[in-house]
Amino acid sequence: PSAMVDRILAGENLVRVWREHRGLTVSALAEMAGIAQPYLSQIETGKREGTLQTMKKIAGALRVKLDDLV
């Protein structure tokens, strides 16, 4: 969708864009990915970088390729 592309081009966090596109809350995605909700929030706000393993879990929960999040 063009709205997603616009957000990505504007520099928004890719995890947040995909999460909202899938209609998920931070809590729901964190639970699906098996990670703590505060950690996911920090990844989305850029306060922390997700490890490769964590980003793979998030990608799996969002049903996207890892490359779509990095």
PDB file of N, CA, C and O in Angstrom:
ATOM      1  N   PRO A   1       0.821  -1.208   0.000  1.00  0.00           N
ATOM      2  CA  PRO A   1       0.000   0.000   0.000  1.00  0.00           C
ATOM      3  C   PRO A   1       0.858   1.262   0.000  1.00  0.00           C
ATOM      4  O   PRO A   1       1.927   1.300   0.608  1.00  0.00           O
ATOM      5  N   SER A   2       0.391   2.259  -0.667  1.00  0.00           N
ATOM      6  CA  SER A   2       1.180   3.480  -0.803  1.00  0.00           C
ATOM      7  C   SER A   2       1.400   4.180   0.536  1.00  0.00           C
ATOM      8  O   SER A   2       2.441   4.805   0.737  1.00  0.00           O
ATOM      9  N   ALA A   3       0.450   4.089   1.442  1.00  0.00           N
ATOM     10  CA  ALA A   3       0.623   4.727   2.752  1.00  0.00           C
ATOM     11  C   ALA A   3       1.800   4.116   3.492  1.00  0.00           C
ATOM     12  O   ALA A   3       2.551   4.817   4.169  1.00  0.00           O
ATOM     13  N   MET A   4       1.956   2.807   3.361  1.00  0.00           N
ATOM     14  CA  MET A   4       3.091   2.128   4.001  1.00  0.00           C
ATOM     15  C   MET A   4       4.403   2.598   3.393  1.00  0.00           C
ATOM     16  O   MET A   4       5.363   2.888   4.107  1.00  0.00           O
ATOM     17  N   VAL A   5       4.433   2.667   2.082  1.00  0.00           N
ATOM     18  CA  VAL A   5       5.646   3.100   1.386  1.00  0.00           C
ATOM     19  C   VAL A   5       6.006   4.515   1.807  1.00  0.00           C
ATOM     20  O   VAL A   5       7.174   4.814   2.055  1.00  0.00           O
ATOM     21  N   ASP A   6       5.014   5.378   1.889  1.00  0.00           N
ATOM     22  CA  ASP A   6       5.258   6.764   2.308  1.00  0.00           C
ATOM     23  C   ASP A   6       5.870   6.817   3.707  1.00  0.00           C
ATOM     24  O   ASP A   6       6.795   7.589   3.956  1.00  0.00           O
ATOM     25  N   ARG A   7       5.356   6.000   4.609  1.00  0.00           N
ATOM     26  CA  ARG A   7       5.875   5.975   5.984  1.00  0.00           C
ATOM     27  C   ARG A   7       7.309   5.462   6.017  1.00  0.00           C
ATOM     28  O   ARG A   7       8.150   5.991   6.745  1.00  0.00           O
ATOM     29  N   ILE A   8       7.580   4.438   5.232  1.00  0.00           N
ATOM     30  CA  ILE A   8       8.934   3.876   5.179  1.00  0.00           C
ATOM     31  C   ILE A   8       9.900   4.902   4.604  1.00  0.00           C
ATOM     32  O   ILE A   8      10.996   5.095   5.130  1.00  0.00           O
ATOM     33  N   LEU A   9       9.493   5.558   3.525  1.00  0.00           N
ATOM     34  CA  LEU A   9      10.354   6.569   2.906  1.00  0.00           C
ATOM     35  C   LEU A   9      10.569   7.770   3.823  1.00  0.00           C
ATOM     36  O   LEU A   9      11.589   8.453   3.729  1.00  0.00           O
ATOM     37  N   ALA A  10       9.611   8.024   4.703  1.00  0.00           N
ATOM     38  CA  ALA A  10       9.740   9.130   5.662  1.00  0.00           C
ATOM     39  C   ALA A  10      10.665   8.765   6.820  1.00  0.00           C
ATOM     40  O   ALA A  10      10.968   9.604   7.668  1.00  0.00           O
ATOM     41  N   GLY A  11      11.112   7.508   6.851  1.00  0.00           N
ATOM     42  CA  GLY A  11      12.068   7.099   7.876  1.00  0.00           C
ATOM     43  C   GLY A  11      11.463   6.489   9.124  1.00  0.00           C
ATOM     44  O   GLY A  11      12.153   6.313  10.128  1.00  0.00           O
ATOM     45  N   GLU A  12      10.179   6.165   9.069  1.00  0.00           N
ATOM     46  CA  GLU A  12       9.558   5.528  10.243  1.00  0.00           C
ATOM     47  C   GLU A  12      10.169   4.159  10.481  1.00  0.00           C
ATOM     48  O   GLU A  12      10.682   3.524   9.559  1.00  0.00           O
ATOM     49  N   ASN A  13      10.108   3.715  11.716  1.00  0.00           N
ATOM     50  CA  ASN A  13      10.641   2.412  12.087  1.00  0.00           C
ATOM     51  C   ASN A  13       9.886   1.317  11.341  1.00  0.00           C
ATOM     52  O   ASN A  13       8.655   1.287  11.344  1.00  0.00           O
ATOM     53  N   LEU A  14      10.636   0.418  10.703  1.00  0.00           N
ATOM     54  CA  LEU A  14      10.029  -0.623   9.876  1.00  0.00           C
ATOM     55  C   LEU A  14       9.196  -1.610  10.685  1.00  0.00           C
ATOM     56  O   LEU A  14       8.160  -2.078  10.213  1.00  0.00           O
ATOM     57  N   VAL A  15       9.633  -1.925  11.883  1.00  0.00           N
ATOM     58  CA  VAL A  15       8.859  -2.844  12.724  1.00  0.00           C
ATOM     59  C   VAL A  15       7.503  -2.224  13.038  1.00  0.00           C
ATOM     60  O   VAL A  15       6.477  -2.897  12.948  1.00  0.00           O
ATOM     61  N   ARG A  16       7.493  -0.958  13.403  1.00  0.00           N
ATOM     62  CA  ARG A  16       6.235  -0.276  13.729  1.00  0.00           C
ATOM     63  C   ARG A  16       5.314  -0.203  12.509  1.00  0.00           C
ATOM     64  O   ARG A  16       4.113  -0.448  12.618  1.00  0.00           O
ATOM     65  N   VAL A  17       5.879   0.131  11.357  1.00  0.00           N
ATOM     66  CA  VAL A  17       5.061   0.228  10.146  1.00  0.00           C
ATOM     67  C   VAL A  17       4.394  -1.113   9.846  1.00  0.00           C
ATOM     68  O   VAL A  17       3.191  -1.169   9.592  1.00  0.00           O
ATOM     69  N   TRP A  18       5.178  -2.195   9.875  1.00  0.00           N
ATOM     70  CA  TRP A  18       4.618  -3.526   9.599  1.00  0.00           C
ATOM     71  C   TRP A  18       3.637  -3.953  10.682  1.00  0.00           C
ATOM     72  O   TRP A  18       2.602  -4.544  10.375  1.00  0.00           O
ATOM     73  N   ARG A  19       3.941  -3.666  11.935  1.00  0.00           N
ATOM     74  CA  ARG A  19       3.044  -4.040  13.036  1.00  0.00           C
ATOM     75  C   ARG A  19       1.687  -3.370  12.865  1.00  0.00           C
ATOM     76  O   ARG A  19       0.648  -4.021  12.974  1.00  0.00           O
ATOM     77  N   GLU A  20       1.703  -2.079  12.598  1.00  0.00           N
ATOM     78  CA  GLU A  20       0.448  -1.355  12.431  1.00  0.00           C
ATOM     79  C   GLU A  20      -0.281  -1.804  11.168  1.00  0.00           C
ATOM     80  O   GLU A  20      -1.510  -1.867  11.155  1.00  0.00           O
ATOM     81  N   HIS A  21       0.458  -2.116  10.113  1.00  0.00           N
ATOM     82  CA  HIS A  21      -0.148  -2.632   8.881  1.00  0.00           C
ATOM     83  C   HIS A  21      -0.883  -3.943   9.149  1.00  0.00           C
ATOM     84  O   HIS A  21      -1.932  -4.206   8.562  1.00  0.00           O
ATOM     85  N   ARG A  22      -0.327  -4.758  10.035  1.00  0.00           N
ATOM     86  CA  ARG A  22      -0.947  -6.045  10.387  1.00  0.00           C
ATOM     87  C   ARG A  22      -2.047  -5.883  11.444  1.00  0.00           C
ATOM     88  O   ARG A  22      -2.723  -6.850  11.795  1.00  0.00           O
ATOM     89  N   GLY A  23      -2.221  -4.649  11.949  1.00  0.00           N
ATOM     90  CA  GLY A  23      -3.275  -4.390  12.919  1.00  0.00           C
ATOM     91  C   GLY A  23      -2.987  -4.937  14.303  1.00  0.00           C
ATOM     92  O   GLY A  23      -3.904  -5.292  15.043  1.00  0.00           O
ATOM     93  N   LEU A  24      -1.708  -5.003  14.650  1.00  0.00           N
ATOM     94  CA  LEU A  24      -1.301  -5.558  15.939  1.00  0.00           C
ATOM     95  C   LEU A  24      -0.903  -4.460  16.918  1.00  0.00           C
ATOM     96  O   LEU A  24      -0.393  -3.411  16.525  1.00  0.00           O
ATOM     97  N   THR A  25      -1.143  -4.720  18.186  1.00  0.00           N
ATOM     98  CA  THR A  25      -0.636  -3.840  19.233  1.00  0.00           C
ATOM     99  C   THR A  25       0.801  -4.252  19.549  1.00  0.00           C
ATOM    100  O   THR A  25       1.253  -5.327  19.154  1.00  0.00           O
ATOM    101  N   VAL A  26       1.501  -3.391  20.258  1.00  0.00           N
ATOM    102  CA  VAL A  26       2.861  -3.732  20.688  1.00  0.00           C
ATOM    103  C   VAL A  26       2.821  -4.986  21.554  1.00  0.00           C
ATOM    104  O   VAL A  26       3.649  -5.884  21.398  1.00  0.00           O
ATOM    105  N   SER A  27       1.869  -5.042  22.454  1.00  0.00           N
ATOM    106  CA  SER A  27       1.754  -6.204  23.349  1.00  0.00           C
ATOM    107  C   SER A  27       1.487  -7.487  22.580  1.00  0.00           C
ATOM    108  O   SER A  27       2.080  -8.525  22.873  1.00  0.00           O
ATOM    109  N   ALA A  28       0.598  -7.421  21.599  1.00  0.00           N
ATOM    110  CA  ALA A  28       0.264  -8.618  20.821  1.00  0.00           C
ATOM    111  C   ALA A  28       1.471  -9.109  20.032  1.00  0.00           C
ATOM    112  O   ALA A  28       1.754 -10.307  20.015  1.00  0.00           O
ATOM    113  N   LEU A  29       2.183  -8.196  19.380  1.00  0.00           N
ATOM    114  CA  LEU A  29       3.351  -8.602  18.606  1.00  0.00           C
ATOM    115  C   LEU A  29       4.436  -9.157  19.514  1.00  0.00           C
ATOM    116  O   LEU A  29       5.066 -10.163  19.188  1.00  0.00           O
ATOM    117  N   ALA A  30       4.656  -8.514  20.642  1.00  0.00           N
ATOM    118  CA  ALA A  30       5.672  -8.999  21.581  1.00  0.00           C
ATOM    119  C   ALA A  30       5.348 -10.421  22.023  1.00  0.00           C
ATOM    120  O   ALA A  30       6.234 -11.274  22.083  1.00  0.00           O
ATOM    121  N   GLU A  31       4.083 -10.673  22.332  1.00  0.00           N
ATOM    122  CA  GLU A  31       3.678 -12.017  22.753  1.00  0.00           C
ATOM    123  C   GLU A  31       3.879 -13.023  21.622  1.00  0.00           C
ATOM    124  O   GLU A  31       4.390 -14.119  21.848  1.00  0.00           O
ATOM    125  N   MET A  32       3.480 -12.654  20.412  1.00  0.00           N
ATOM    126  CA  MET A  32       3.629 -13.550  19.263  1.00  0.00           C
ATOM    127  C   MET A  32       5.097 -13.867  18.986  1.00  0.00           C
ATOM    128  O   MET A  32       5.436 -14.986  18.601  1.00  0.00           O
ATOM    129  N   ALA A  33       5.961 -12.876  19.185  1.00  0.00           N
ATOM    130  CA  ALA A  33       7.387 -13.049  18.911  1.00  0.00           C
ATOM    131  C   ALA A  33       8.131 -13.658  20.095  1.00  0.00           C
ATOM    132  O   ALA A  33       9.284 -14.068  19.962  1.00  0.00           O
ATOM    133  N   GLY A  34       7.479 -13.718  21.244  1.00  0.00           N
ATOM    134  CA  GLY A  34       8.122 -14.285  22.423  1.00  0.00           C
ATOM    135  C   GLY A  34       9.178 -13.384  23.037  1.00  0.00           C
ATOM    136  O   GLY A  34      10.183 -13.853  23.569  1.00  0.00           O
ATOM    137  N   ILE A  35       8.933 -12.069  22.954  1.00  0.00           N
ATOM    138  CA  ILE A  35       9.866 -11.111  23.544  1.00  0.00           C
ATOM    139  C   ILE A  35       9.097 -10.196  24.495  1.00  0.00           C
ATOM    140  O   ILE A  35       7.868 -10.146  24.462  1.00  0.00           O
ATOM    141  N   ALA A  36       9.821  -9.485  25.329  1.00  0.00           N
ATOM    142  CA  ALA A  36       9.188  -8.576  26.284  1.00  0.00           C
ATOM    143  C   ALA A  36       8.652  -7.340  25.562  1.00  0.00           C
ATOM    144  O   ALA A  36       9.285  -6.818  24.645  1.00  0.00           O
ATOM    145  N   GLN A  37       7.485  -6.887  25.989  1.00  0.00           N
ATOM    146  CA  GLN A  37       6.865  -5.721  25.369  1.00  0.00           C
ATOM    147  C   GLN A  37       7.730  -4.464  25.486  1.00  0.00           C
ATOM    148  O   GLN A  37       7.830  -3.712  24.517  1.00  0.00           O
ATOM    149  N   PRO A  38       8.365  -4.207  26.649  1.00  0.00           N
ATOM    150  CA  PRO A  38       9.225  -3.017  26.718  1.00  0.00           C
ATOM    151  C   PRO A  38      10.395  -3.072  25.723  1.00  0.00           C
ATOM    152  O   PRO A  38      10.796  -2.050  25.166  1.00  0.00           O
ATOM    153  N   TYR A  39      10.930  -4.268  25.512  1.00  0.00           N
ATOM    154  CA  TYR A  39      12.036  -4.429  24.559  1.00  0.00           C
ATOM    155  C   TYR A  39      11.562  -4.090  23.149  1.00  0.00           C
ATOM    156  O   TYR A  39      12.256  -3.388  22.414  1.00  0.00           O
ATOM    157  N   LEU A  40      10.385  -4.583  22.768  1.00  0.00           N
ATOM    158  CA  LEU A  40       9.841  -4.269  21.449  1.00  0.00           C
ATOM    159  C   LEU A  40       9.613  -2.767  21.316  1.00  0.00           C
ATOM    160  O   LEU A  40       9.919  -2.185  20.275  1.00  0.00           O
ATOM    161  N   SER A  41       9.089  -2.146  22.343  1.00  0.00           N
ATOM    162  CA  SER A  41       8.878  -0.694  22.312  1.00  0.00           C
ATOM    163  C   SER A  41      10.190   0.048  22.101  1.00  0.00           C
ATOM    164  O   SER A  41      10.249   1.017  21.344  1.00  0.00           O
ATOM    165  N   GLN A  42      11.241  -0.410  22.772  1.00  0.00           N
ATOM    166  CA  GLN A  42      12.550   0.228  22.620  1.00  0.00           C
ATOM    167  C   GLN A  42      13.095   0.039  21.209  1.00  0.00           C
ATOM    168  O   GLN A  42      13.739   0.942  20.674  1.00  0.00           O
ATOM    169  N   ILE A  43      12.850  -1.105  20.606  1.00  0.00           N
ATOM    170  CA  ILE A  43      13.277  -1.336  19.222  1.00  0.00           C
ATOM    171  C   ILE A  43      12.534  -0.374  18.302  1.00  0.00           C
ATOM    172  O   ILE A  43      13.135   0.246  17.425  1.00  0.00           O
ATOM    173  N   GLU A  44      11.229  -0.253  18.504  1.00  0.00           N
ATOM    174  CA  GLU A  44      10.420   0.622  17.651  1.00  0.00           C
ATOM    175  C   GLU A  44      10.797   2.094  17.786  1.00  0.00           C
ATOM    176  O   GLU A  44      10.710   2.846  16.816  1.00  0.00           O
ATOM    177  N   THR A  45      11.209   2.506  18.969  1.00  0.00           N
ATOM    178  CA  THR A  45      11.557   3.917  19.171  1.00  0.00           C
ATOM    179  C   THR A  45      13.028   4.204  18.900  1.00  0.00           C
ATOM    180  O   THR A  45      13.464   5.352  18.985  1.00  0.00           O
ATOM    181  N   GLY A  46      13.793   3.166  18.573  1.00  0.00           N
ATOM    182  CA  GLY A  46      15.203   3.353  18.262  1.00  0.00           C
ATOM    183  C   GLY A  46      16.103   3.453  19.475  1.00  0.00           C
ATOM    184  O   GLY A  46      17.282   3.780  19.344  1.00  0.00           O
ATOM    185  N   LYS A  47      15.567   3.177  20.657  1.00  0.00           N
ATOM    186  CA  LYS A  47      16.387   3.246  21.866  1.00  0.00           C
ATOM    187  C   LYS A  47      17.298   2.037  21.999  1.00  0.00           C
ATOM    188  O   LYS A  47      18.347   2.104  22.640  1.00  0.00           O
ATOM    189  N   ARG A  48      16.889   0.936  21.389  1.00  0.00           N
ATOM    190  CA  ARG A  48      17.713  -0.284  21.383  1.00  0.00           C
ATOM    191  C   ARG A  48      17.631  -0.912  20.008  1.00  0.00           C
ATOM    192  O   ARG A  48      16.641  -0.761  19.291  1.00  0.00           O
ATOM    193  N   GLU A  49      18.693  -1.621  19.655  1.00  0.00           N
ATOM    194  CA  GLU A  49      18.671  -2.397  18.422  1.00  0.00           C
ATOM    195  C   GLU A  49      18.334  -3.830  18.780  1.00  0.00           C
ATOM    196  O   GLU A  49      18.814  -4.355  19.785  1.00  0.00           O
ATOM    197  N   GLY A  50      17.517  -4.455  17.970  1.00  0.00           N
ATOM    198  CA  GLY A  50      17.198  -5.852  18.204  1.00  0.00           C
ATOM    199  C   GLY A  50      18.339  -6.744  17.750  1.00  0.00           C
ATOM    200  O   GLY A  50      18.997  -6.462  16.748  1.00  0.00           O
ATOM    201  N   THR A  51      18.570  -7.820  18.487  1.00  0.00           N
ATOM    202  CA  THR A  51      19.572  -8.793  18.054  1.00  0.00           C
ATOM    203  C   THR A  51      19.051  -9.485  16.805  1.00  0.00           C
ATOM    204  O   THR A  51      17.863  -9.406  16.493  1.00  0.00           O
ATOM    205  N   LEU A  52      19.932 -10.155  16.099  1.00  0.00           N
ATOM    206  CA  LEU A  52      19.526 -10.883  14.903  1.00  0.00           C
ATOM    207  C   LEU A  52      18.436 -11.893  15.246  1.00  0.00           C
ATOM    208  O   LEU A  52      17.444 -12.014  14.528  1.00  0.00           O
ATOM    209  N   GLN A  53      18.624 -12.610  16.338  1.00  0.00           N
ATOM    210  CA  GLN A  53      17.635 -13.608  16.758  1.00  0.00           C
ATOM    211  C   GLN A  53      16.282 -12.953  17.058  1.00  0.00           C
ATOM    212  O   GLN A  53      15.236 -13.478  16.676  1.00  0.00           O
ATOM    213  N   THR A  54      16.308 -11.822  17.733  1.00  0.00           N
ATOM    214  CA  THR A  54      15.067 -11.115  18.057  1.00  0.00           C
ATOM    215  C   THR A  54      14.382 -10.616  16.798  1.00  0.00           C
ATOM    216  O   THR A  54      13.164 -10.739  16.664  1.00  0.00           O
ATOM    217  N   MET A  55      15.148 -10.057  15.879  1.00  0.00           N
ATOM    218  CA  MET A  55      14.558  -9.547  14.644  1.00  0.00           C
ATOM    219  C   MET A  55      13.962 -10.681  13.810  1.00  0.00           C
ATOM    220  O   MET A  55      12.953 -10.487  13.131  1.00  0.00           O
ATOM    221  N   LYS A  56      14.580 -11.862  13.857  1.00  0.00           N
ATOM    222  CA  LYS A  56      14.013 -13.026  13.158  1.00  0.00           C
ATOM    223  C   LYS A  56      12.676 -13.411  13.774  1.00  0.00           C
ATOM    224  O   LYS A  56      11.735 -13.749  13.056  1.00  0.00           O
ATOM    225  N   LYS A  57      12.584 -13.363  15.100  1.00  0.00           N
ATOM    226  CA  LYS A  57      11.325 -13.678  15.785  1.00  0.00           C
ATOM    227  C   LYS A  57      10.236 -12.676  15.398  1.00  0.00           C
ATOM    228  O   LYS A  57       9.093 -13.054  15.140  1.00  0.00           O
ATOM    229  N   ILE A  58      10.603 -11.407  15.362  1.00  0.00           N
ATOM    230  CA  ILE A  58       9.638 -10.365  14.995  1.00  0.00           C
ATOM    231  C   ILE A  58       9.192 -10.554  13.550  1.00  0.00           C
ATOM    232  O   ILE A  58       8.002 -10.466  13.249  1.00  0.00           O
ATOM    233  N   ALA A  59      10.136 -10.811  12.661  1.00  0.00           N
ATOM    234  CA  ALA A  59       9.804 -11.030  11.250  1.00  0.00           C
ATOM    235  C   ALA A  59       8.852 -12.210  11.101  1.00  0.00           C
ATOM    236  O   ALA A  59       7.883 -12.138  10.345  1.00  0.00           O
ATOM    237  N   GLY A  60       9.123 -13.288  11.814  1.00  0.00           N
ATOM    238  CA  GLY A  60       8.249 -14.454  11.748  1.00  0.00           C
ATOM    239  C   GLY A  60       6.843 -14.140  12.229  1.00  0.00           C
ATOM    240  O   GLY A  60       5.861 -14.566  11.621  1.00  0.00           O
ATOM    241  N   ALA A  61       6.749 -13.397  13.319  1.00  0.00           N
ATOM    242  CA  ALA A  61       5.442 -13.035  13.866  1.00  0.00           C
ATOM    243  C   ALA A  61       4.676 -12.118  12.913  1.00  0.00           C
ATOM    244  O   ALA A  61       3.450 -12.183  12.829  1.00  0.00           O
ATOM    245  N   LEU A  62       5.407 -11.266  12.200  1.00  0.00           N
ATOM    246  CA  LEU A  62       4.773 -10.343  11.253  1.00  0.00           C
ATOM    247  C   LEU A  62       4.549 -10.965   9.873  1.00  0.00           C
ATOM    248  O   LEU A  62       3.909 -10.366   9.009  1.00  0.00           O
ATOM    249  N   ARG A  63       5.088 -12.179   9.677  1.00  0.00           N
ATOM    250  CA  ARG A  63       4.999 -12.880   8.388  1.00  0.00           C
ATOM    251  C   ARG A  63       5.658 -12.074   7.267  1.00  0.00           C
ATOM    252  O   ARG A  63       5.103 -11.916   6.180  1.00  0.00           O
ATOM    253  N   VAL A  64       6.855 -11.573   7.563  1.00  0.00           N
ATOM    254  CA  VAL A  64       7.652 -10.859   6.564  1.00  0.00           C
ATOM    255  C   VAL A  64       9.062 -11.430   6.578  1.00  0.00           C
ATOM    256  O   VAL A  64       9.439 -12.153   7.500  1.00  0.00           O
ATOM    257  N   LYS A  65       9.833 -11.104   5.561  1.00  0.00           N
ATOM    258  CA  LYS A  65      11.236 -11.503   5.520  1.00  0.00           C
ATOM    259  C   LYS A  65      12.032 -10.606   6.461  1.00  0.00           C
ATOM    260  O   LYS A  65      11.674  -9.452   6.696  1.00  0.00           O
ATOM    261  N   LEU A  66      13.105 -11.157   6.987  1.00  0.00           N
ATOM    262  CA  LEU A  66      13.977 -10.363   7.854  1.00  0.00           C
ATOM    263  C   LEU A  66      14.436  -9.103   7.127  1.00  0.00           C
ATOM    264  O   LEU A  66      14.533  -8.037   7.736  1.00  0.00           O
ATOM    265  N   ASP A  67      14.717  -9.216   5.842  1.00  0.00           N
ATOM    266  CA  ASP A  67      15.167  -8.065   5.049  1.00  0.00           C
ATOM    267  C   ASP A  67      14.147  -6.924   5.037  1.00  0.00           C
ATOM    268  O   ASP A  67      14.512  -5.765   4.836  1.00  0.00           O
ATOM    269  N   ASP A  68      12.878  -7.247   5.250  1.00  0.00           N
ATOM    270  CA  ASP A  68      11.848  -6.208   5.269  1.00  0.00           C
ATOM    271  C   ASP A  68      11.910  -5.345   6.526  1.00  0.00           C
ATOM    272  O   ASP A  68      11.276  -4.292   6.597  1.00  0.00           O
ATOM    273  N   LEU A  69      12.683  -5.800   7.522  1.00  0.00           N
ATOM    274  CA  LEU A  69      12.746  -5.074   8.796  1.00  0.00           C
ATOM    275  C   LEU A  69      14.073  -4.381   9.039  1.00  0.00           C
ATOM    276  O   LEU A  69      14.213  -3.642  10.013  1.00  0.00           O
ATOM    277  N   VAL A  70      15.041  -4.605   8.177  1.00  0.00           N
ATOM    278  CA  VAL A  70      16.361  -4.005   8.391  1.00  0.00           C
ATOM    279  C   VAL A  70      16.761  -3.143   7.226  1.00  0.00           C
ATOM    280  O   VAL A  70      17.844  -2.558   7.234  1.00  0.00           O
TER     281      VAL A  70
END
